Amino acid sequence: MATAIPPGIPQDIQPSETLLEDLRQDVIHLLKQTVDIVERYNSLHKTAERDSSQEKTEFSGTAAIRQALTNVEEMALRMAVVAPMKAGKSTIINAIVGQPLLPARNTAMTATATEIVLDTNYPEPVLFVPEETLALFKKAAVKIRQEYNRNRDNVKAKLQKYPHLDTTFENIIRNDGTLFKEETTGVESVREALQLMNDLVRLASQIVPAYNPVKRMRELPQIRVAPFTSEGEAINTALGNLVIIDTPGPNEAGENLEIKNIFAEQLERSSLILVVLDFTQLKTEAAKSVQETVQAIAEIRGGTENIYALVNKVDQRRGGDMTPAEVREFVQQEFRIPSSHVFEVSAQRAYCAARFLKQHDLGEDWRTRPEARDLAREILRDDWEQNLKEIDKDAFTKKARKQWYERSGFYQFFTKVISELIKIAAPKVIRESLNITHGF
């Protein structure tokens, strides 16, 4: 049952972030008092039961009330990201954290959903794999080895179409069971672990299709990492942790990985859905699969009100291409996403700018560093190597900041999305936590 709005307050009021934060702190104080009462109750009963040799019992709502408090303290603002292969989804998420965190390649990569929690307590990314999920991956690896030992020729024939999976397959066959860990730290190690998990799921779908770990997964692998910060200026997540759900796209999921069936729960739990579109592919067959995906999401969510479209690669716009206004109208007509929910970005430029700005100690040889050279390729045009030799560090840094905050369109998009998430998700979390506690 939804919490009623008191008489005299407009039903469609949009609370400010300050008001929401004040309310959140009040609710945290209230729930802490409730937890204290419950704990005192449990302590009294524990003493009485010990004296009377009765079996220990705890107040039935103890766990639920503790979780309600945790929910309001952590305030998870969930956003699921859906995109066709090569639309730039990984680049977008990498730009948010300013690091090459997610793996990418020319063939399909994402096969299992992953949570990316933006948490300022984790300057270095850490990948956590829940124990139950880890067991699913390990069992899939065992089944792949068993099938290979039973019918090697058949397995090799199936994998001929997927040479990019050979390395992971060999690792699985040779490994003694320590291939997967509950906790992995560091950008490169996390990226390698993610690639391994996604490749494992694809291998299982081909070699042992009857056993799909994703279909059995109840908890997702989770990465905790700080959002990109430039000179102390970070994306505002003060009211809660933004949780990005990285999902397979419609043309990279593969057999047995249909998004509507497997990730319906994640889409329902997310406050916003971000659909990434490739500006260079808007009027092609590739866009058709995205339209079907948006329709499937709309069915799950009951409409497109909380679906946003991010049109990527607009830096490739040339004379005669659709203007920004025409793009918004096209997306509204074809995808039924409100034009006010359509943003244009250049994720690659945003990522390169963030990655360069994140490096504080590049030294005198800064021009030779990959962070500088990658950004120079994006913003210094055809003669970028000569232009990089001639520009000084301060001027180049200024250009990087201009890309991140203005020209890439990324900062405007992301601050708008954060604002919308706070408006939608924060009151929802507070209301649900109060309702849970009120029920007891």
N, C-alpha and C positions, 0 to 999 in steps of 0.2 A: 504494500500500500504506500503510495507516494505521500510525502509530507506536505500538508496543506500550507498554502501561503496565507499569512494572517490578513484579516480584513483591512482595507485601506492601502495595501501595497499593490501596485500594478502587477497583474499576473505575468506580463512579459518583461519584467524588469531584468536588465542585464547587469549583474554585479561587477564592480570594478575589482581589479586584482587586489587592491588594498583591503577592500571589504571582505573579499574571499579569504585572504590571509588572516584577518582578524577573526573571522568566523571559524576558520580551521583551528586556530590556536584555542579558541573557546571550547570547541568540540574535543580537542585533544585533552584539555584540562578536565572536561566532564568525563570522558572515557577513562582517564587515569583514575579518577575518583571511583568510578564503577569497578574497574579492575581491582582497586584496593579493597573495596567492600567484598568482592567475590573471593579474593585471596584470604581475607580475614575469616569469611564463612568457611572456606575449605580448611583453614588451619584449626578452627574450633572443632569441626567435625572429625578431623584427623586425630586430634587429641582425645575426643570422646570415644572414637572407634578403637583407638589403641588401648584405652582404659577398659573397654568392654569386650575386647578381642573380636570386634565385628570387622567385616570386610571393608576396606577403604573405598569410599565413594566421594565423588567430586561433583560440585554444582554442574548441572548439565550444560550450561551455557559458557563455561569457563573458556574453552578453546575459541569459541566463536567471538566472544567479547574481546579477548586478547588480539585476535586477528583483525577485528574491527578497528581497534586502536592502531595497529600496525598499518592498516590500509590508509588511515587518515594521515599518519605520520609520514609515510613514504609517498603517498599521493601519486600513484602511477597513472600517467597520461598516455594512453595507448594509441599508436598510429600504425596501421598495417600498410605496407608498401607493396603494390602489385605492378608488374611491368613485363612486357614481352622481352625476350632475349635481345641484348645489345641496345636497349633503350637508354641505358645509363644508370640503372638502379644502384649498382654497387658504387659507382662514382659519386652518386648523390649522398649515399650514407658515408662514404669515405670523406666527402667534403664536410659533412657535419662534425666529424671527429678530427679532421685535419690530418689523417693518417691513412696509409694504404692497408686498411684493416680487412676488408672483404676480398676474397679471391675473385678473379675475373679471367675469362678466356673467350676465344672466338666461338666455341661450342657451348652448349647449355651447361650451366654451372649449378644453380640453386636447385636442390631436390628436396630439401627439408627446411621448414621454417625455423628461424632463429630470432631470439629477442636481443635487441641492443638497447641496454639501459644507459641513458646519459646520466652519469653519476660523478660529480666533481671529486669524490673521494678516491677515484681510480685514474690518476694521470697516465698510468700504464695499463693497457687493456688486460682484462682477465676473463677467460672463458670458463664458465661453470657448466658441467654436464650433470644433471640430476642422476642419482644412483640408478633409478629404474630405467631411465633413458639410456644410460651407459650400458646396462645389461642387454637392452634391445640391440644396440650396435654390436656388442660382443657376440651375441647369439647369431646375428646376421653373418658376421665374419666366419663363425664356426660352420654355419650351414653352407656358405660359399666354399670353404675348404673341403667339406665333406662331399659336396656335389662334384667338385673338381677331381677329387680322388676316385670317385665312382665312374666318372665319364669325362675324361680329359679332352678327348677329341671334340665332343659335343660342346663343351664349355668354350674351347678355343675358337670354334666356328662361330659361336654367338658373339664373341668379343672382337671379331675381325672388323666389324663396323665401328668399333669404339676404341681406336688406338690411344686416345688421350687418357683412357682409364687403365692402361697397361701398368704404369708405375704403381698405382694404388692396388691393383690386383696382385702384383708380385709381392708387395708389402704384406697384404692379407694372407697370402699363401705361405710366406716364410715366417710370419710373426707367431710368437708363442703366447699371445693373449695380452701383451702389454701395449698394444697399438693405440689404445684409447685411455685417456686419463680424466679424472673428475675435475681437475683444475689445470689450466694452461695459462701462462703469463707471457706477455710480450707480443708486439705487433706481428712479427714474422711467425712466431710459434702459433699464435691464434689463427693466422691466415692459413697456415699449413694444416692445422687441425680441422678447420672448417672445410677445406678442400677434401680432406680425407673422409670426413663424415658424409659429405654430399656425394662423393664418388662411390662410397660404400653403398649408399641407398640406390644409386643407379645400377651398380653391379648386381645388387640383390634383385632388383626388378627384372634383370635379364637372365640371371643364372638360377635364382630360386624365387620365381614370381609369387609363389604361394605364401612366402614369408616377406611381408613388407613392414619394416620397423616403423615407418612413418604412420601407418594406419593404426599401430598399437601404442603410439606415443601419447602420453597424457601431459607430460611436462617438456617444454622446449629447452634446448641448449640456450644459455644466456651469456651474453658478453656485457660486462660492466666497464664503461670507459667514459672519461670526461669529454664534454663537448669542446670543440675548438674555441680557444680563447686568444684574442689579439690584444696585447698590452693591457691585460686586466679587464678587457671588455668581452663578456661572454654572452651567448644566447641565453635569454632569461628563462631559467628553469627553477626559479626560487620557490615557486609554489608546489613543485613536485618533480619527480623524475620522469622525463620523457622516455617512453618505451617504444622503440621502433620494431615492428614485426616484419622481418625480411621474409617474403614468401616467393615460391616459384612462380614464374610467369606462365601465361597460357601456352606459349610455344616452347617452354623449356621444362615443364613439369614431367612430361613423359607418361608412359603407360603406368596405370595404377596410382598416379599422383594427381588426380583431378582436383582442382582447387576448391570447387563447390562442395565436394564430399569430405575432403580431408581437413580443410582449414575453415570450415563454416564456424566452428567454435571461436577461433581466433578473430575472425571478422566480426562476429557478434560482440566479442569482448572489447574490441577496439572502438574508441570514440570517433576516430576519423579514419577514412580509407584514402590513401594517396595513390592514384593511378598515374604512372609515368608513361608519357607518350613521346615518340621520336618525331621531331618536327619534319625530318626528311622522309618519314614514312606515313604521314597522316592520311594520304589518299591511296594507299597500296593495300594489297591483300593482307599484309601483316597487321593492319589496323582492324581488320574484320575480327580476328581472334580476340583483340582487346575489347571490341564492342560486346562480344559474347560474354567476356569476363565481367565487364561492367554490368551487363544485364543480370548475370548470376549473382553478383554482389548486391545489386539493387533488390533482388528477390529475397536474399538472406536478410538484408537490412531494412526492407520495407520502403525503398525509395533511394534517391540519390542526394538527399539533403546534406548528408555528412560525408559525401565523396568529393575529393578535390582532384584536379588534374594538373599535373606538372608537365608542361611541354618542353622537353629538353633539346639541346643542340641547336638553339636559335642563332648561335654564332655562325651557322652555315646558311643563314638566310641570304638570298641573292635577289637582284632585281627581278621583278615579276612574281616572286613568291608571295604567299599570303602575308598580309600585314598583321600586326598584333590583334587589331579589332576583328579582322576576318578569321583569325585562328580561334578567338573566343567564341565567335558566332558558329564556326564549324563544329567545335567541340560540343557546344550546347545542342546543336541540331543532331549530330551523329551519336553522341554519347549520353545525351540528356543530363549533362552536368551543368549546373548554373554557371553563366559566364563570369560571375563574380568569384567563382571558385577555380578559375583557370589562370595559371601563372606560367610565364615564359622564363626559362633559365638556360644558362650554359654551365652545366654541372662540372664539366672538365676544367673550365677556367676557374670556377669557384674552388674546386679541389686543389688545383695547382697553386692558387693564391693562398689558400689556407695552409697547405703543406709548407710553402715557403715562409709564411709569416710565423708559423709555429716554431721554426728553427731560430733560436736566439743567439747562437754562437757559431755562425757560419765561418768566421775567420777571414783572413785576407784573401784566401783563394775561393771566396764565395761563388765566383762566376763559374767555377768548375764543378760545383756541387749539383747533383741531379735535381734537387729541389728548385734551384735557380734556372737550370737549363730547360727543364720541363715547362716552367712558367714562361720563359722567354719564347719558346716555340709557339705558345698560345697567344702572346700579346705583342710580340715585337715583329710580327709579320715575316715575309719570306727571307729577308736578310737578317734573321734573328741573331746569328752568331756574331756578326760584325757589330750589330746594334748592342749586343750584350757587352762586348768589349769596350764600347764607348760610353756606356751609361754608368753613373756612380751608384753606390749601394743605396743611398738615401732616396734618390730619384726612382730606383727600381722598386724599393719598398713602398714608396708612395703609389706607384702603379699597381702593386699587388693589393694594397688596401682598397684602391678604387675599384679593382675587379671584384673583390669580396663584397664590399658594401654597396656598390652601385651597378657596375656594368654587367656582371653575371646575372643579376636579378635574384640571386640566391638568398641574400640576407633579407630582402623585403618579403620574399615568399615564406621563409622559415619563421620570421617573427610574426607574420600573420597567422601561420598555422599554429604556433605556440599559443598565441592569443585566443584562437578559436578552441584549442584543446582545453585551455584553462576554463574558458566560458562553459564548455560542454561537460568536460570530464570532472573537474573539481567539485562542482555542486552535486554531481551524481555520486561520487565516492563518499562525500560527507553525508548525503541523504541516506544512502544504503547502509553505511556504518551505524548511523543513528537508528535506523529501522531495525537492524539486527539486534542492537542492544535493547531497544524498546520492546522487542518481542519476548525478551526474558524477564 
